């Protein structure tokens, strides 16, 4: 009897270990591999734009922290992290002169730049296994006053994408929160404000630019 119980115990432990690997370890590894692959594309876009639109490597942990505090489930947080790396990939289809114009854009040029969100989403839809990320990519500049019904994850990405750019251009997170108004989800702004109180966000978000840009 004891031998049978020992065998059953060993089998149960093995099944538990296999289940843990299949449903916890493997999905986590797959997500990390996807992020690492997409990170290369994001860095290529950042080189092309000279870092003007923020760094995905800086944005990803901030987005994850805010999403976690706001109670988004694990799968939604993973989709959100993937969207961080895909959000600006459509800028490969925007003329270089528009992306790096040192003076304010004309209305036509701004419309051209705004197309990058749709282009990015269209590219995401063509990547096997990532079509579910495309809606977040498409809405990564969503305005709360115009689309309050948009997914919370999209509002988080929209707000923090803009926050990162503003901080890199000299704004403080507190100034951004004060001026957010109706453009960004009020709960997202409140969460960002709480995060900023706990750690000096401006110091942890330096302007990252590759040395290759200055050659």
Secondary structure, DSSP 4 states (H G I P E B T S, - for coil): -HHHHHHHHHHHHHHHHHHHIIIIIHHHHHHHHHHHHHHHHHHHHHHHTTTTT--HHHHHHHHHHHHHHTT--HHHHHHHHHHHHHTTGGGGGS-HHHHT-SSPPPHHHHHHHHTHHHHHHHHHHTSTT-GGGHHHHHTTT--TTT-TTS-HHHHHHHHHHHHHHHHHTT--HHHHHHH-TTTS-HHHHHHHHHHHHHS-HHHH------GGGG-
